[in-house]
Amino acid sequence: MSDYEDAMVKCAINTKWFESIRKRLRLSVPVSPLFDTERWVRNLEASFVQMKSMNCDQTNAFPDIIVTDP
């Protein structure tokens, strides 16, 4: 927690450093998997297809987590 607090103090004191961090974050959004909605939707749909193809006759036949994109 102290690392976070130190970073926030640095943001408040050193505005040039803070702006460089903001700029780097803004530039990373288009290439970050976190913001790749199309990929997320494809993986979700693939998970639905995989769950549907599993044996649905048994109670609790589905695993807790299905990962389709390594």
Rosetta silent file (secondary structure, phi, psi, omega in degrees, C-alpha in Angstrom):
SEQUENCE: MSDYEDAMVKCAINTKWFESIRKRLRLSVPVSPLFDTERWVRNLEASFVQMKSMNCDQTNAFPDIIVTDP
SCORE:     score description
SCORE:     0.000 S_00000001
   1 L     0.000  -32.392 -178.562    0.000    0.000    0.000 S_00000001
   2 H   -67.464  -31.103  176.089    2.860    2.374    0.680 S_00000001
   3 H   -62.019  -42.770  178.495    4.041    2.021   -2.949 S_00000001
   4 H   -63.110  -46.605 -179.526    0.605    3.189   -4.104 S_00000001
   5 H   -62.329  -40.882  177.980    0.611    6.071   -1.655 S_00000001
   6 H   -61.902  -41.371  179.246    4.118    7.079   -2.738 S_00000001
   7 H   -64.461  -39.555  179.634    3.018    7.059   -6.392 S_00000001
   8 H   -67.796  -37.868  176.191    0.003    9.241   -5.598 S_00000001
   9 H   -64.513  -42.270  178.156    2.170   11.741   -3.722 S_00000001
  10 H   -62.003  -38.778  176.938    4.555   11.779   -6.688 S_00000001
  11 H   -60.564  -40.961 -178.481    1.587   12.434   -9.009 S_00000001
  12 H   -71.111  -34.895 -175.900    0.557   15.396   -6.893 S_00000001
  13 H   -86.241  -42.834 -173.771    4.057   16.851   -6.650 S_00000001
  14 L  -109.318   89.054 -175.137    5.504   16.064  -10.087 S_00000001
  15 H   -68.068  -30.190  177.201    2.872   16.980  -12.678 S_00000001
  16 H   -65.023  -42.863  177.360    5.184   16.270  -15.632 S_00000001
  17 H   -62.378  -44.537 -179.932    5.686   12.709  -14.410 S_00000001
  18 H   -60.544  -45.148  179.252    1.948   12.340  -13.853 S_00000001
  19 H   -64.404  -34.873  177.740    1.161   13.588  -17.374 S_00000001
  20 H   -66.573  -37.578  176.440    3.706   11.164  -18.852 S_00000001
  21 H   -64.958  -46.424  179.177    1.961    8.292  -17.046 S_00000001
  22 H   -59.691  -42.708 -179.943   -1.454    9.461  -18.284 S_00000001
  23 H   -63.620  -44.722  179.315   -0.157    9.729  -21.852 S_00000001
  24 H   -61.975  -39.652  177.904    1.366    6.240  -21.710 S_00000001
  25 H   -65.850  -43.562  178.621   -1.910    4.809  -20.392 S_00000001
  26 H   -61.127  -39.836 -179.857   -3.947    6.561  -23.104 S_00000001
  27 H   -70.624  -25.426 -177.959   -1.640    5.199  -25.806 S_00000001
  28 H   -84.230  -15.485 -177.913   -1.884    1.648  -24.460 S_00000001
  29 H   -57.059  -48.697 -177.068   -5.699    1.485  -24.528 S_00000001
  30 H   -64.203  -24.695 -176.888   -6.041    0.576  -28.244 S_00000001
  31 H  -106.381    1.269 -177.775   -3.530   -2.287  -27.983 S_00000001
  32 L   -84.894  132.646  176.337   -4.438   -3.581  -24.539 S_00000001
  33 H   -59.734  -25.289  179.437   -6.321   -6.904  -24.290 S_00000001
  34 H   -60.439  -31.294 -177.961   -8.279   -5.332  -21.440 S_00000001
  35 H  -106.505   12.578 -179.327  -10.055   -3.074  -23.954 S_00000001
  36 L   -88.403   80.983 -175.349  -10.328   -5.616  -26.807 S_00000001
  37 H   -64.730  -39.644 -179.209  -14.102   -6.001  -26.697 S_00000001
  38 H   -61.381  -43.784  177.715  -14.362   -7.909  -29.981 S_00000001
  39 H   -63.072  -42.668 -179.771  -11.934  -10.570  -28.738 S_00000001
  40 H   -60.249  -44.376  179.850  -13.796  -10.783  -25.423 S_00000001
  41 H   -64.845  -43.404  177.460  -17.118  -11.308  -27.214 S_00000001
  42 H   -58.121  -44.506 -179.942  -15.600  -13.966  -29.512 S_00000001
  43 H   -66.267  -39.055  177.935  -14.247  -15.819  -26.485 S_00000001
  44 H   -63.814  -46.049  179.101  -17.564  -15.557  -24.650 S_00000001
  45 H   -63.812  -39.530  177.211  -19.469  -16.894  -27.656 S_00000001
  46 H   -63.727  -36.454  176.636  -16.938  -19.723  -28.081 S_00000001
  47 H   -65.006  -41.083  177.286  -17.439  -20.604  -24.412 S_00000001
  48 H   -62.093  -43.441  179.126  -21.205  -20.742  -24.920 S_00000001
  49 H   -62.508  -43.595  179.808  -20.766  -23.029  -27.930 S_00000001
  50 H   -63.944  -41.772  178.935  -18.411  -25.256  -25.952 S_00000001
  51 H   -64.347  -40.209 -179.772  -20.823  -25.436  -22.994 S_00000001
  52 H   -64.244  -35.172 -178.023  -23.711  -26.296  -25.322 S_00000001
  53 H   -77.715  -11.967  178.673  -21.719  -29.127  -26.882 S_00000001
  54 L   -75.724  167.936  178.356  -20.992  -30.666  -23.456 S_00000001
  55 L   -69.484  106.865 -176.361  -23.190  -33.279  -21.872 S_00000001
  56 L   -93.724    1.382 -176.991  -26.066  -31.198  -20.539 S_00000001
  57 L   -76.021  -23.845 -176.443  -28.074  -34.136  -19.180 S_00000001
  58 L   -90.196  148.199  174.629  -26.214  -34.271  -15.876 S_00000001
  59 L   -71.510  138.476 -179.429  -26.747  -31.878  -13.020 S_00000001
  60 L    56.629   38.988 -179.269  -23.761  -29.548  -12.596 S_00000001
  61 L   -75.473  -16.914 -176.215  -22.206  -30.884  -15.804 S_00000001
  62 L   -89.655  137.655  174.529  -20.589  -27.546  -16.571 S_00000001
  63 L   -70.254  163.655 -179.796  -17.184  -26.634  -15.143 S_00000001
  64 L   -67.526  -37.379 -175.935  -16.842  -23.417  -13.188 S_00000001
  65 L  -134.513  133.868  173.730  -14.500  -21.815  -15.732 S_00000001
  66 L  -123.061  121.694  179.498  -14.027  -22.366  -19.456 S_00000001
  67 L  -112.027  122.994 -177.845  -11.072  -20.665  -21.114 S_00000001
  68 L  -108.573  -14.721 -176.578  -11.025  -20.705  -24.904 S_00000001
  69 L  -116.686  104.148 -176.487   -8.283  -18.176  -25.642 S_00000001
  70 L   -66.828    0.000    0.000   -4.849  -19.238  -24.387 S_00000001
